[in-house]
Structures are given as structure tokens and as C-alpha cells.
């Protein structure tokens, strides 16, 4: 098999998607990248190097602990801990945030207590 195909397959191995029809609760853990567009109540925890994308229309209530997060959806009454946070236009976050670095785009709403990690 071509080595470039194997490299691409290895990169896709840690790529995960959860659809907008998903509504769940409890503890969710992942490694790699997770693109989330459903609704979740509970804890979401990523492994080393994890990147969570909270897509437009997604809602998460509870706690999140990841290396990197990009938010387009809603995080409500959240306890968020991440090394890097990017809050995109149209998104909403309320709760407590711990981070080394946060970028907030124009049009994003942030009603949160911020503290360094």
C-alpha cells in the first residue's frame, strides 16, 4: 500500500464526529479530534493533544477538559479547562473558564469568569 495512503489513514484514526441528532448525558472521553454537533449534559474529557470542535447548533452543559477547543455553538453553565480556546462569532459561553490562551471573535457572547491555568 502507498505510504501516503497509510499516513492519511493514521491521521483519520483519531478523528471523531457526533451528529446533531445525538442527545446524551454522562461522561464522554476521546482522544484526537472530536467534532460535536449534538446536545450533551455531563463531562467531556479529551486526551493529550485533544481538540474539541463545538459546531454551530451544538449545546453542552457541564464540564469540559481538553487541550484545545473551538466553539461555534453554546456552552451553558460550563466548567471549561483548555490550553487554547477559540470562541467564534455567533457562539455563546456562560460559566467558568481556565485557559492559557483565549481568542474571542467579534459577535461571540462570553458571560464567564476567566482565570489562567
C-alpha positions in Angstrom: 0.0 0.0 0.0 1.2 3.5 -0.8 2.9 5.2 2.3 0.9 8.4 1.8 -2.4 6.5 2.0 -1.2 4.8 5.2 -0.3 8.3 6.7 -3.7 9.7 5.8 -5.4 6.7 7.4 -3.4 7.1 10.5 -4.4 10.8 10.8 -8.1 9.9 10.3 -7.9 7.2 13.1 -8.3 9.8 15.8 -11.0 11.8 14.0 -14.5 11.5 15.6 -17.9 13.1 14.7 -21.0 13.1 16.8 -24.2 14.1 14.9 -26.7 16.8 15.7 -29.4 14.1 16.4 -27.3 12.9 19.4 -28.7 14.0 22.8 -26.9 12.4 25.7 -25.6 12.7 29.2 -22.8 11.3 31.4 -19.1 11.1 30.9 -17.6 11.2 27.4 -13.9 10.8 26.8 -12.0 10.9 23.5 -8.5 11.2 22.0 -7.6 13.1 18.9 -10.2 15.4 17.4 -13.9 15.4 18.1 -16.5 17.4 16.1 -19.6 17.7 18.1 -23.0 19.0 16.9 -25.5 17.4 19.3 -26.5 18.1 22.9 -24.6 16.8 25.9 -25.0 17.1 29.7 -22.1 15.9 31.8 -18.3 15.7 31.5 -16.3 15.7 28.3 -12.6 14.9 28.6 -10.0 14.7 25.9 -6.6 13.1 26.0 -3.3 14.7 25.3 -3.4 16.7 22.1 -7.2 16.6 22.0 -9.2 19.2 20.0 -12.9 19.6 20.5 -15.0 21.5 17.9 -18.4 22.5 19.3 -20.2 23.1 16.0 -23.0 25.5 15.2 -26.2 24.3 16.8 -24.5 22.2 19.5 -25.2 22.6 23.2 -23.1 21.4 26.1 -23.9 21.7 29.8 -21.4 20.5 32.4 -17.6 20.3 32.3 -15.0 20.1 29.5 -11.3 19.4 29.9 -9.3 19.4 26.6 -6.1 20.7 25.2 -7.8 22.9 22.5 -11.4 23.9 21.8 -13.1 25.8 19.0 -16.6 27.0 19.8 -19.3 27.8 17.3 -22.3 26.5 19.4 -23.4 27.0 23.0 -21.6 26.1 26.3 -24.0 26.8 29.1 -23.2 26.8 32.8 -19.9 25.2 31.8 -16.7 24.5 33.7 -14.1 24.7 30.8 -10.4 24.0 31.1 -8.3 24.1 27.9 -4.8 25.3 27.0 -6.2 27.1 23.9 -9.7 28.4 23.3 -11.1 30.0 20.2 -14.7 31.4 20.5 -16.1 32.1 17.1 -18.7 34.7 16.1 -22.3 33.6 16.9 -21.2 31.3 19.8 -22.2 31.7 23.5 -20.4 30.6 26.6 -21.5 31.0 30.2 -19.7 29.6 33.3 -16.1 29.4 34.4 -13.1 29.2 32.1 -9.5 28.3 32.8 -7.0 28.8 29.9 -3.5 29.8 28.9 -4.8 31.4 25.7 -8.2 32.6 24.6 -9.3 34.2 21.3 -12.7 35.8 21.1 -14.1 36.8 17.7 -16.5 39.8 17.2 -20.1 38.6 17.6 -19.3 36.0 20.2 -21.0 36.2 23.6 -19.0 35.3 26.7 -20.6 35.5 30.2 -17.9 33.8 32.1 -15.4 34.0 34.9 -11.9 33.8 33.4 -8.7 32.6 35.1 -5.3 31.3 34.0 -4.4 27.7 34.2 
